[in-house]
Amino acid sequence: QEISWASGTEGDQTAENRERALDYYFQRARGDEVAGRSQVVSGDISAMTDAVLAQTLQAFTTDNAVSFAPQGPEDEQTADMETDICNRFIMSENDGYLQFSGALKDALLLRNGIIKVWIDIRTDSSTETYEDLTPEEFLQVTEPQPGHEIQVLEAEEGTLKLKRTITTRELKVEAVPPENFIYTRNHTSIYLDGIRFCAERKFRTRSELKEMGFPKKKVDELKSSTLDDKHDSIARNPQKLDDQQEAWEPSQDQIECWECYLKIDRDGDGISEQLRVIYAGQINGGTILDTQEVAWIPFAAGTVFTVPHRFEGLSLFDKLRSIEDASTAAMRQWLDNANHANNKRIGAVEGQVNMDDLVNSRPGGVVRIKRPDALVPIESSDVGPSVAALIQFLQSKRAELGGAALDLQSAEAQLVGSQVGSMGLDRSYSVKEQLAAMMCRNFAETLVRTTYLLVHQTLREFWQQPIPYQVQGQW
């Protein structure tokens, strides 16, 4: 029920907005094209999204994007250590540049960026056989190691056969596609603390589910998915092709899984608990693979344009869609007008003109006529100057709504910089840059800050192994 009610499910307004935004970003055909006329698409949203991304991304991709503040003089060294460790786990071990750039681009285009932080625990088993071992070698092979579980299957006549089960733990920080994240419609905060329900949709193979420790019998009974038919997910592909999920082998069958976080009173005391439920298979008729109580939700969410008291923000697509529509219409009219000017409509006296010559509009072509007045040109107005003025006006409105990122990349901006110097250029564009600065600050205060807090909390609570760290030359 919660999945079907949530915002972002197939066919609701949020999913349709995401699909449409991706269509605009990839400058796909809009559906209003007319055969024989211009079909150009302006591309304002695509250009503005990438320009703002380039302008703001560098703030989040340094080696020390975030620092933890000490709570007193005795806490300074610990705060510095935890700052370095969290930055290392995010930026170095999880390709923080790619994760933050992906989430920021999602926020710019699709309203919200999502990042997940969790400890990925995988179990892998293998059978090993050894021949003619010395007692020392036997002890060496069977010696317990951290994360290794050894079960001796056979040990006789110089032969050792054992089953080794290796459990690996890895901190993961990963950008989640917004089209695969759903949430309670009426949640009143950009932060997910206290949300009644949210879930991540992901396709996993039967093999992956078994590696994650889920019961083999349950996993084998799950119905596989041969096609990801969610429209906003398909729109993510540049060619907008269907995501085929068919596998050549049963262990590689794709299973649709939902990692759900919901509040429910499970023990009947009238107070709801925070649960994580892994639900796999089709929405109607799937199977619960695991249920456990959790202390927090492992997702960080952010936006560049906040909507007070709502989880979902606004995107550049929301702000610039009407500008791109108008720019596309103006450019098509201009190109159609230019085509008309180069291929004018002509009235012809029937029987006095060679029609094959007339309909062939090659430049400099000859039209054979029987008398001078057999052809009458039909004049049309040149709308070029007025359309150029309209496009310039639309570009100024684009800067008002989406910031000056594109203006600062223009040739005129570079020329101004060479004439007035860097300080003069800063003054000229400081007001226009305020919108981009606000987007950067909103994203930092929502998604980036929450991501670092989740990494810090997860390491403190669940990381069970030493973290090498050097202080003043000492490890």
C-alpha positions as CSV (number, residue, x, y, z in Angstrom):
1,Q,0.0,0.0,0.0
2,E,2.8,2.4,0.9
3,I,4.6,1.8,-2.4
4,S,1.4,2.4,-4.4
5,W,0.6,5.6,-2.4
6,A,4.1,7.1,-2.6
7,S,5.2,10.0,-4.7
8,G,7.4,9.0,-7.6
9,T,5.6,5.8,-8.5
10,E,4.9,5.1,-12.2
11,G,2.3,7.4,-13.7
12,D,2.1,10.1,-11.0
13,Q,2.9,13.7,-11.5
14,T,6.4,13.5,-10.0
15,A,7.4,10.6,-12.3
16,E,5.9,12.4,-15.3
17,N,7.9,15.6,-14.4
18,R,11.1,13.6,-14.2
19,E,10.4,12.0,-17.6
20,R,9.6,15.3,-19.2
21,A,12.7,17.0,-17.7
22,L,15.0,14.3,-19.1
23,D,13.3,14.6,-22.5
24,Y,14.1,18.4,-22.4
25,Y,17.7,17.8,-21.3
26,F,18.4,15.4,-24.1
27,Q,16.6,17.8,-26.6
28,R,14.3,15.1,-27.8
29,A,11.5,15.6,-30.3
30,R,8.7,17.4,-28.5
31,G,5.7,15.9,-30.3
32,D,4.6,19.1,-31.9
33,E,6.9,19.0,-35.0
34,V,5.4,19.6,-38.5
35,A,6.7,17.7,-41.5
36,G,8.6,19.9,-43.9
37,R,9.2,22.7,-41.2
38,S,12.0,23.3,-38.8
39,Q,12.2,20.8,-35.9
40,V,15.1,22.4,-34.0
41,V,15.0,22.4,-30.1
42,S,16.5,25.4,-28.2
43,G,18.3,23.4,-25.5
44,D,18.2,26.2,-22.8
45,I,17.6,23.6,-20.0
46,S,20.4,21.4,-21.1
47,A,22.9,24.2,-21.4
48,M,21.8,25.9,-18.1
49,T,22.0,22.6,-16.2
50,D,25.5,21.9,-17.3
51,A,26.7,25.5,-16.8
52,V,25.4,25.7,-13.2
53,L,26.9,22.3,-12.5
54,A,30.3,23.4,-13.8
55,Q,30.1,26.6,-11.7
56,T,29.1,25.1,-8.4
57,L,30.5,21.5,-8.4
58,Q,34.0,22.5,-7.5
59,A,32.8,23.6,-4.1
60,F,32.0,20.0,-3.1
61,T,34.9,18.1,-4.7
62,T,37.9,19.3,-2.7
63,D,39.7,16.9,-0.4
64,N,38.2,18.7,2.6
65,A,34.8,19.7,1.5
66,V,33.4,19.5,5.0
67,S,35.0,19.7,8.5
68,F,33.7,18.7,11.9
69,A,33.9,21.4,14.5
70,P,35.4,20.6,17.9
71,Q,33.3,21.1,21.0
72,G,36.2,22.2,23.2
73,P,40.0,22.4,23.2
74,E,40.4,18.7,24.2
75,D,38.3,17.8,21.1
76,E,40.4,19.5,18.4
77,Q,42.6,16.6,17.5
78,T,39.7,14.1,17.4
79,A,37.6,16.5,15.2
80,D,40.5,16.9,12.8
81,M,41.0,13.1,12.7
82,E,37.3,12.4,12.1
83,T,37.2,15.1,9.4
84,D,40.0,13.5,7.5
85,I,38.6,10.0,7.9
86,C,35.1,11.0,6.7
87,N,36.6,12.9,3.7
88,R,38.8,9.9,2.8
89,F,35.8,7.4,2.9
90,I,33.7,9.7,0.8
91,M,36.0,11.4,-1.7
92,S,38.7,8.7,-2.1
93,E,37.1,5.3,-1.4
94,N,33.7,6.1,-2.9
95,D,34.6,8.5,-5.8
96,G,32.9,11.4,-4.0
97,Y,33.4,13.6,-7.1
98,L,31.2,11.3,-9.2
99,Q,28.6,10.8,-6.4
100,F,28.2,14.5,-5.6
101,S,28.2,15.5,-9.3
102,G,25.5,13.0,-10.1
103,A,23.4,14.0,-7.2
104,L,23.8,17.7,-7.9
105,K,22.8,17.2,-11.6
106,D,19.8,15.3,-10.4
107,A,18.8,18.1,-8.1
108,L,19.3,20.7,-10.9
109,L,17.2,18.8,-13.4
110,L,14.9,16.5,-11.4
111,R,14.2,18.6,-8.2
112,N,16.0,16.3,-5.7
113,G,19.4,14.6,-5.4
114,I,19.6,11.5,-3.3
115,I,22.7,9.8,-1.7
116,K,22.7,6.5,0.3
117,V,25.2,5.7,3.0
118,W,25.4,2.1,4.3
119,I,27.7,-0.8,5.3
120,D,27.6,-3.3,2.5
121,I,28.1,-6.8,3.9
122,R,28.7,-9.7,1.5
123,T,29.3,-13.4,2.1
124,D,31.2,-15.5,-0.4
125,S,31.9,-19.3,0.1
126,S,34.4,-21.5,-1.7
127,T,35.8,-25.0,-1.3
128,E,39.5,-25.6,-1.1
129,T,41.5,-28.8,-1.4
130,Y,45.1,-29.3,-0.3
131,E,47.4,-32.4,-0.7
132,D,50.4,-33.5,1.3
133,L,50.4,-30.7,3.9
134,T,53.0,-30.7,6.7
135,P,51.6,-30.0,10.2
136,E,52.9,-26.4,10.0
137,E,51.2,-25.9,6.7
138,F,48.0,-27.4,8.0
139,L,48.0,-24.9,10.9
140,Q,48.7,-22.1,8.5
141,V,45.8,-22.9,6.2
142,T,43.3,-23.4,9.0
143,E,44.4,-20.5,11.1
144,P,41.5,-18.2,11.9
145,Q,41.5,-14.8,10.1
146,P,39.2,-11.8,10.6
147,G,36.1,-12.2,8.5
148,H,36.9,-15.8,7.5
149,E,34.9,-18.8,8.7
150,I,36.6,-22.2,8.1
151,Q,34.8,-25.5,8.1
152,V,36.9,-28.6,7.7
153,L,35.1,-31.1,5.4
154,E,37.7,-33.8,5.1
155,A,41.1,-34.3,6.8
156,E,42.7,-37.7,6.3
157,E,45.7,-39.3,4.6
158,G,47.4,-36.0,3.8
159,T,44.4,-34.5,2.2
160,L,42.6,-31.5,3.5
161,K,39.3,-30.3,2.1
162,L,37.7,-27.2,3.7
163,K,34.9,-24.7,3.1
164,R,36.0,-21.1,3.5
165,T,33.3,-18.4,4.0
166,I,34.6,-14.8,3.7
167,T,32.5,-11.9,5.0
168,T,33.5,-8.5,3.7
169,R,32.3,-5.2,5.0
170,E,32.6,-2.0,3.0
171,L,31.2,1.5,3.6
172,K,29.3,2.6,0.6
173,V,28.3,6.2,-0.4
174,E,26.3,6.1,-3.6
175,A,24.1,8.6,-5.5
176,V,20.6,7.1,-6.0
177,P,18.6,7.9,-9.2
178,P,15.6,10.0,-8.1
179,E,13.4,7.9,-10.4
180,N,14.2,4.9,-8.2
181,F,13.3,6.8,-4.9
182,I,9.8,7.1,-3.6
183,Y,8.4,8.8,-0.5
184,T,5.3,9.9,1.4
185,R,3.6,12.6,-0.5
186,N,2.9,14.9,2.4
187,H,6.3,14.9,4.1
188,T,7.0,18.4,5.3
189,S,10.8,18.6,5.3
190,I,13.7,18.2,2.9
191,Y,15.3,16.0,5.6
192,L,14.0,12.4,5.8
193,D,14.1,12.1,9.6
194,G,10.7,11.2,10.8
195,I,9.2,10.4,7.4
196,R,6.5,7.8,7.5
197,F,7.7,5.9,4.4
198,C,10.4,6.0,1.8
199,A,11.9,3.3,-0.4
200,E,14.6,2.7,-3.0
201,R,13.9,0.6,-6.0
202,K,16.7,-1.5,-7.4
203,F,17.1,-4.5,-9.6
204,R,19.3,-7.3,-8.2
205,T,20.3,-10.7,-9.5
206,R,19.3,-13.9,-7.7
207,S,23.1,-14.4,-7.1
208,E,23.4,-11.0,-5.5
209,L,20.5,-11.6,-3.2
210,K,22.0,-14.9,-2.0
211,E,25.4,-13.2,-1.4
212,M,23.5,-10.7,0.8
213,G,22.4,-13.5,3.0
214,F,18.8,-13.9,2.0
215,P,17.3,-17.5,2.2
216,K,18.0,-19.5,-1.0
217,K,14.5,-21.0,-1.1
218,K,12.8,-17.6,-1.0
219,V,15.1,-16.1,-3.6
220,D,14.6,-19.0,-6.0
221,E,10.8,-18.6,-5.8
222,L,10.9,-14.9,-6.7
223,K,9.5,-14.0,-10.2
224,S,12.1,-12.2,-12.3
225,S,11.6,-9.0,-14.3
226,T,12.4,-9.1,-18.0
227,L,11.9,-5.4,-18.6
228,D,12.2,-2.1,-16.6
229,D,9.1,-0.3,-18.0
230,K,9.1,2.7,-15.6
231,H,8.9,5.6,-18.0
232,D,11.1,8.1,-16.1
233,S,13.8,5.3,-15.7
234,I,13.7,4.6,-19.5
235,A,14.0,8.4,-20.2
236,R,17.4,8.3,-18.4
237,N,18.8,6.4,-21.4
238,P,20.0,8.9,-24.1
239,Q,18.3,6.9,-26.8
240,K,15.3,6.3,-24.6
241,L,15.5,2.6,-25.2
242,D,13.8,0.0,-23.0
243,D,16.0,-1.6,-20.3
244,Q,16.0,-5.2,-21.2
245,Q,16.5,-7.4,-18.1
246,E,16.5,-10.9,-19.7
247,A,19.3,-13.2,-18.4
248,W,21.0,-16.1,-20.0
249,E,21.3,-18.0,-16.8
250,P,19.0,-18.4,-13.7
251,S,21.5,-16.9,-11.2
252,Q,21.5,-13.7,-13.3
253,D,17.8,-13.2,-13.4
254,Q,16.9,-9.6,-12.5
255,I,14.6,-9.2,-9.4
256,E,12.8,-5.9,-8.7
257,C,13.6,-5.1,-5.0
258,W,12.3,-2.4,-2.7
259,E,14.3,-1.4,0.3
260,C,11.6,0.3,2.4
261,Y,11.8,2.4,5.6
262,L,8.5,2.8,7.3
263,K,7.0,3.5,10.7
264,I,4.7,0.9,12.2
265,D,3.5,-0.2,15.6
266,R,4.7,-3.7,15.5
267,D,4.5,-4.6,19.2
268,G,1.1,-3.1,20.0
269,D,2.2,-0.4,22.5
270,G,0.8,2.4,20.5
271,I,4.2,3.8,19.5
272,S,5.6,3.2,16.0
273,E,9.0,1.7,15.4
274,Q,11.3,2.5,12.4
275,L,11.6,-0.6,10.3
276,R,13.6,-1.6,7.3
277,V,11.7,-4.0,5.1
278,I,13.3,-5.7,2.0
279,Y,10.4,-6.5,-0.4
280,A,11.2,-8.3,-3.6
281,G,9.3,-9.4,-6.7
282,Q,6.2,-7.7,-8.2
283,I,4.4,-5.2,-6.1
284,N,1.3,-7.3,-6.0
285,G,2.4,-10.8,-5.0
286,G,6.0,-10.1,-3.9
287,T,7.8,-11.5,-0.9
288,I,9.3,-9.9,2.2
289,L,12.9,-11.1,2.5
290,D,13.9,-9.4,5.6
291,T,12.5,-7.1,8.4
292,Q,14.5,-5.4,11.1
293,E,14.3,-2.4,13.4
294,V,16.7,0.4,12.5
295,A,17.9,3.6,14.3
296,W,17.9,5.9,11.2
297,I,17.2,6.2,7.5
298,P,20.4,5.9,5.4
299,F,19.4,8.4,2.7
300,A,20.5,12.0,2.4
301,A,18.4,14.3,0.2
302,G,19.0,17.7,-1.2
303,T,17.7,20.3,-3.6
304,V,18.9,23.6,-5.1
305,F,15.5,25.4,-4.9
306,T,13.8,24.6,-1.6
307,V,10.0,24.7,-1.2
308,P,9.4,25.5,2.5
309,H,7.6,22.7,4.4
310,R,7.9,20.2,1.5
311,F,10.4,17.4,0.7
312,E,10.3,18.0,-3.0
313,G,12.1,21.1,-4.3
314,L,12.1,22.9,-7.7
315,S,14.4,22.3,-10.6
316,L,15.8,24.4,-13.4
317,F,13.4,22.5,-15.6
318,D,10.5,23.8,-13.6
319,K,11.8,27.4,-13.8
320,L,13.0,27.4,-17.5
321,R,10.5,25.1,-19.2
322,S,8.4,28.0,-20.5
323,I,11.6,29.9,-21.6
324,E,12.7,26.9,-23.7
325,D,9.2,26.4,-25.2
326,A,9.2,30.1,-26.3
327,S,12.8,29.9,-27.6
328,T,12.1,26.8,-29.5
329,A,9.0,28.3,-31.1
330,A,11.0,31.5,-32.0
331,M,13.9,29.6,-33.5
332,R,11.6,27.4,-35.6
333,Q,9.7,30.4,-36.9
334,W,13.0,32.2,-37.7
335,L,14.4,29.2,-39.6
336,D,11.1,28.6,-41.4
337,N,11.1,32.3,-42.4
338,A,14.7,32.0,-43.7
339,N,13.8,28.9,-45.6
340,H,10.8,30.8,-47.1
341,A,13.0,33.7,-48.1
342,N,15.4,31.4,-49.9
343,N,12.5,29.5,-51.5
344,K,9.8,32.1,-52.1
345,R,6.3,31.1,-53.0
346,I,5.6,32.0,-56.7
347,G,2.4,32.4,-58.6
348,A,2.5,30.8,-62.1
349,V,0.3,31.2,-65.1
350,E,-0.9,27.7,-65.9
351,G,0.4,26.5,-69.3
352,Q,3.0,29.3,-69.5
353,V,5.7,27.8,-67.1
354,N,7.7,24.7,-67.1
355,M,6.5,23.3,-63.8
356,D,9.4,20.8,-63.4
357,D,11.8,23.8,-63.4
358,L,9.6,25.8,-61.0
359,V,9.3,23.1,-58.3
360,N,13.1,22.5,-58.4
361,S,14.4,25.2,-56.1
362,R,18.1,24.7,-56.7
363,P,20.1,27.9,-56.3
364,G,20.6,29.7,-59.7
365,G,18.3,27.2,-61.5
366,V,16.6,28.2,-64.7
367,V,12.8,28.4,-65.0
368,R,11.6,28.2,-68.6
369,I,8.6,30.5,-69.3
370,K,6.7,31.5,-72.4
371,R,6.0,35.1,-71.5
372,P,7.6,37.6,-69.0
373,D,4.6,37.9,-66.7
374,A,4.1,34.1,-66.4
375,L,5.7,34.2,-62.9
376,V,4.5,36.4,-60.0
377,P,6.6,36.4,-56.7
378,I,4.5,36.3,-53.5
379,E,6.4,38.5,-51.0
380,S,6.8,37.6,-47.3
381,S,8.0,39.6,-44.4
382,D,11.5,39.2,-42.9
383,V,10.9,38.4,-39.2
384,G,14.6,38.0,-38.4
385,P,15.1,41.2,-36.5
386,S,12.0,40.8,-34.3
387,V,12.8,37.2,-33.6
388,A,16.4,38.0,-32.7
389,A,15.1,40.6,-30.2
390,L,12.7,38.1,-28.8
391,I,15.4,35.5,-28.3
392,Q,17.6,38.1,-26.6
393,F,14.8,39.0,-24.3
394,L,14.2,35.3,-23.5
395,Q,17.8,34.9,-22.6
396,S,17.6,37.8,-20.2
397,K,14.6,36.1,-18.6
398,R,16.5,32.8,-18.5
399,A,19.3,34.5,-16.4
400,E,16.7,36.0,-14.1
401,L,15.2,32.6,-13.4
402,G,18.2,30.3,-13.6
403,G,21.3,32.5,-12.8
404,A,24.2,33.9,-14.8
405,A,26.1,30.7,-15.4
406,L,25.6,30.8,-19.1
407,D,26.2,34.5,-19.3
408,L,29.6,34.2,-17.6
409,Q,30.7,31.6,-20.3
410,S,29.8,33.9,-23.2
411,A,32.3,35.7,-25.4
412,E,30.9,39.0,-24.2
413,A,31.7,38.2,-20.6
414,Q,35.3,37.3,-21.6
415,L,35.6,40.6,-23.5
416,V,34.3,42.6,-20.5
417,G,36.8,40.8,-18.3
418,S,39.7,41.8,-20.5
419,Q,38.5,45.4,-20.5
420,V,37.6,46.1,-16.9
421,G,39.8,43.5,-15.1
422,S,38.9,40.8,-12.6
423,M,37.6,43.2,-9.9
424,G,35.4,45.0,-12.4
425,L,34.1,41.7,-13.7
426,D,33.3,40.6,-10.2
427,R,31.2,43.7,-9.6
428,S,29.5,43.4,-13.0
429,Y,28.3,39.8,-12.3
430,S,28.2,39.6,-8.5
431,V,24.4,40.3,-8.5
432,K,23.7,37.7,-11.2
433,E,25.9,35.1,-9.5
434,Q,23.8,35.4,-6.3
435,L,21.3,32.9,-7.6
436,A,24.0,30.3,-8.4
437,A,25.5,30.9,-4.9
438,M,22.1,30.3,-3.4
439,M,21.7,27.0,-5.3
440,C,25.2,26.0,-4.1
441,R,24.4,26.9,-0.5
442,N,21.1,25.1,-0.5
443,F,22.7,21.9,-1.9
444,A,25.5,22.1,0.6
445,E,23.2,22.6,3.6
446,T,20.9,19.8,2.6
447,L,22.5,16.9,0.8
448,V,26.2,17.4,1.4
449,R,25.9,18.2,5.1
450,T,23.6,15.2,5.7
451,T,25.8,12.8,3.7
452,Y,28.8,13.6,6.0
453,L,26.7,13.3,9.1
454,L,25.5,9.9,7.9
455,V,29.0,8.7,7.1
456,H,30.2,9.8,10.6
457,Q,27.2,8.2,12.3
458,T,27.5,4.9,10.3
459,L,31.3,4.6,11.0
460,R,30.9,5.2,14.7
461,E,28.0,2.7,15.0
462,F,28.8,-0.1,12.7
463,W,32.4,-0.1,11.6
464,Q,34.0,-3.0,13.4
465,Q,37.6,-2.9,12.2
466,P,40.5,-0.5,12.8
467,I,40.9,2.6,10.5
468,P,44.6,3.4,9.9
469,Y,45.3,7.1,10.5
470,Q,48.5,9.0,10.8
471,V,49.0,11.8,13.4
472,Q,52.3,13.8,13.3
473,G,54.1,10.9,11.6
474,Q,52.7,8.2,13.9
475,W,50.1,5.7,12.9
